[in-house]
Amino acid sequence: MRYLEEPDQVRMALSPIRRRLLELLREPSSASRLAEELDLPRQRVNYHLKALEKAGLVELVEERQRRGFTERVLQATGATLVVDPAVMGRAFDRIQDRYSAEHLVEVAAGTVREIARMQAEADKAGQRLLTFTVEAEVRFAEPGDLHRFADALAEAVRRTVEAFDSPGGRPYRLIAGAHPAPRKPHTEGDGDD
């Protein structure tokens, strides 16, 4: 995973050809091979590769002699790019309304930022970042159920945290959020007739 927090890095990675090059460079390759695969002139591919290399998004893996010239083999520095949401220019005021979509987005953006940074550091150190995820889908019969559910969940989390919280232990941040699930297209045979 490669965490991008500099606008210049994001701009370098966003053009369609550069995104495609980064995708192909999950495996080491050369400009000649990439040009052939993309059906583009090698000089054009080289231009984009140099820009990606300058931004730190690809790195030299190997140089080898080939037909009288030195072939450079490059690879993307991360299989997945994660962009710090703050780079996109939207800054939220600290919203404390736990039922607002803006607050959920703000918390989610902060979580992406924190996890991506820690994952990048763990990767550099050759370590695994220990996390856990709980994901579920719940169907509420009426709008008031959402509030009652949130209150019950908050109380259950409070009791669980109280049971496991240990002074001097390593702190973990727990986030629980909910949003409407995207509607699934209706297909015949769903039994929802």
C-alpha positions as CSV (number, residue, x, y, z in Angstrom):
1,M,0.0,0.0,0.0
2,R,1.3,3.5,-0.9
3,Y,-0.1,6.4,1.1
4,L,-0.3,9.7,-0.9
5,E,-0.6,12.9,1.1
6,E,1.2,15.3,-1.3
7,P,-1.0,17.0,-4.0
8,D,1.8,16.7,-6.6
9,Q,2.0,12.9,-6.1
10,V,-1.8,12.6,-6.5
11,R,-1.7,14.7,-9.6
12,M,1.1,12.5,-11.0
13,A,-0.9,9.4,-10.4
14,L,-4.3,10.6,-11.7
15,S,-3.9,10.7,-15.5
16,P,-5.4,7.6,-17.2
17,I,-2.1,6.5,-18.8
18,R,-0.2,6.8,-15.5
19,R,-2.9,5.0,-13.6
20,R,-2.7,2.2,-16.2
21,L,1.1,2.2,-15.9
22,L,0.9,1.9,-12.1
23,E,-1.5,-1.0,-12.5
24,L,0.8,-2.8,-14.9
25,L,3.8,-2.1,-12.7
26,R,2.5,-4.1,-9.8
27,E,4.8,-6.6,-11.5
28,P,8.3,-5.4,-12.6
29,S,8.5,-4.3,-16.3
30,S,10.4,-2.1,-18.7
31,A,9.4,0.8,-20.9
32,S,9.7,-1.3,-24.0
33,R,7.5,-4.0,-22.7
34,L,4.9,-1.5,-21.4
35,A,4.9,0.4,-24.7
36,E,4.2,-2.8,-26.5
37,E,1.4,-3.8,-24.1
38,L,-0.2,-0.4,-24.3
39,D,0.5,0.1,-28.0
40,L,2.2,3.4,-27.4
41,P,5.5,4.9,-28.5
42,R,8.3,3.9,-26.0
43,Q,9.3,7.6,-25.7
44,R,5.8,8.5,-24.5
45,V,5.8,5.7,-22.0
46,N,9.3,6.7,-20.8
47,Y,8.2,10.3,-20.3
48,H,5.4,9.1,-18.0
49,L,7.6,6.6,-16.2
50,K,10.2,9.3,-15.4
51,A,7.4,11.5,-14.0
52,L,6.1,8.6,-11.8
53,E,9.7,7.8,-10.7
54,K,10.3,11.4,-9.8
55,A,7.1,11.4,-7.7
56,G,8.3,8.3,-5.9
57,L,5.5,6.2,-7.3
58,V,7.7,3.7,-9.1
59,E,11.2,2.6,-8.4
60,L,14.1,1.0,-10.2
61,V,14.3,-2.7,-9.6
62,E,17.0,-3.7,-12.1
63,E,19.2,-2.5,-15.0
64,R,20.3,-4.9,-17.6
65,Q,22.1,-4.8,-20.9
66,R,19.9,-5.5,-23.9
67,R,20.8,-5.0,-27.6
68,G,23.4,-2.3,-27.0
69,F,21.5,-0.3,-24.5
70,T,20.6,-0.4,-20.8
71,E,17.1,-1.5,-20.1
72,R,15.6,-0.2,-16.9
73,V,13.1,-2.4,-15.1
74,L,10.7,-0.6,-12.8
75,Q,8.0,-1.5,-10.3
76,A,5.3,0.5,-8.5
77,T,6.2,1.3,-5.0
78,G,2.8,0.2,-3.7
79,A,0.2,-2.2,-5.1
80,T,-2.6,0.0,-3.8
81,L,-2.6,3.8,-3.6
82,V,-4.5,5.4,-0.8
83,V,-5.1,9.2,-1.1
84,D,-5.3,11.3,2.1
85,P,-8.8,12.7,1.9
86,A,-7.4,16.1,3.0
87,V,-5.5,16.4,-0.3
88,M,-8.9,16.6,-2.1
89,G,-9.4,20.0,-0.6
90,R,-12.5,19.4,1.5
91,A,-12.0,20.2,5.2
92,F,-14.9,19.6,7.5
93,D,-15.5,21.5,10.7
94,R,-15.4,19.3,13.7
95,I,-19.0,18.1,13.7
96,Q,-20.2,16.3,16.9
97,D,-23.7,15.2,15.7
98,R,-23.3,11.5,15.6
99,Y,-26.3,11.2,13.3
100,S,-24.9,13.5,10.6
101,A,-23.5,12.2,7.3
102,E,-20.8,14.9,7.5
103,H,-19.5,13.6,10.8
104,L,-19.4,10.0,9.5
105,V,-17.4,11.2,6.4
106,E,-15.1,13.2,8.6
107,V,-14.4,10.2,10.9
108,A,-14.0,7.8,7.9
109,A,-11.5,10.2,6.2
110,G,-9.5,10.5,9.4
111,T,-9.5,6.7,9.7
112,V,-8.3,6.3,6.1
113,R,-5.5,8.8,6.9
114,E,-4.4,7.2,10.1
115,I,-4.5,3.5,8.9
116,A,-2.7,4.3,5.6
117,R,0.1,6.1,7.5
118,M,0.5,3.4,10.0
119,Q,0.3,0.7,7.3
120,A,3.0,2.4,5.3
121,E,5.2,2.6,8.4
122,A,4.6,-1.1,9.3
123,D,5.4,-2.1,5.7
124,K,8.7,-0.2,5.9
125,A,9.5,-2.0,9.2
126,G,8.5,-5.4,7.8
127,Q,5.8,-5.7,10.4
128,R,2.0,-6.4,10.3
129,L,-0.4,-3.7,11.5
130,L,-2.8,-5.5,13.8
131,T,-6.4,-4.3,13.2
132,F,-9.8,-5.8,13.3
133,T,-13.1,-5.0,11.5
134,V,-16.7,-5.8,12.4
135,E,-19.2,-5.4,9.6
136,A,-22.9,-6.2,9.6
137,E,-26.1,-5.2,7.9
138,V,-29.2,-4.4,9.9
139,R,-32.7,-3.6,8.6
140,F,-34.7,-1.1,10.7
141,A,-38.5,-1.3,10.6
142,E,-38.9,2.5,11.4
143,P,-36.6,5.5,11.6
144,G,-36.7,5.7,15.4
145,D,-35.2,2.2,15.5
146,L,-31.9,3.7,14.3
147,H,-31.6,6.0,17.3
148,R,-32.6,3.2,19.8
149,F,-30.1,0.9,18.1
150,A,-27.3,3.5,18.3
151,D,-28.0,4.0,22.0
152,A,-28.0,0.3,22.7
153,L,-24.8,-0.2,20.7
154,A,-23.1,2.7,22.4
155,E,-24.0,1.2,25.8
156,A,-22.7,-2.2,24.7
157,V,-19.4,-0.7,23.5
158,R,-19.1,1.3,26.7
159,R,-19.4,-1.9,28.8
160,T,-17.1,-3.9,26.6
161,V,-14.4,-1.1,26.6
162,E,-14.8,-0.9,30.4
163,A,-14.2,-4.7,30.7
164,F,-11.1,-4.7,28.5
165,D,-9.5,-1.2,29.0
166,S,-6.1,-1.6,30.7
167,P,-4.1,1.4,31.9
168,G,-0.7,1.2,30.3
169,G,-1.9,-1.0,27.5
170,R,-1.6,-0.2,23.8
171,P,-4.5,2.1,22.9
172,Y,-6.8,1.2,20.0
173,R,-9.4,3.5,18.3
174,L,-12.8,1.9,17.9
175,I,-15.1,3.4,15.3
176,A,-18.7,2.4,14.7
177,G,-20.7,4.0,11.9
178,A,-23.7,3.1,9.9
179,H,-25.1,4.4,6.6
180,P,-27.9,3.2,4.3
181,A,-26.8,0.2,2.3
182,P,-26.7,0.8,-1.5
183,R,-29.8,-0.6,-3.1
184,K,-29.3,-3.9,-4.9
185,P,-30.9,-4.3,-8.3
186,H,-34.0,-6.5,-8.2
187,T,-33.7,-9.7,-10.1
188,E,-36.3,-12.4,-10.8
189,G,-36.5,-15.1,-8.3
190,D,-35.5,-12.9,-5.3
191,G,-38.7,-13.9,-3.5
192,D,-39.6,-10.2,-3.0
193,D,-42.6,-10.3,-5.3
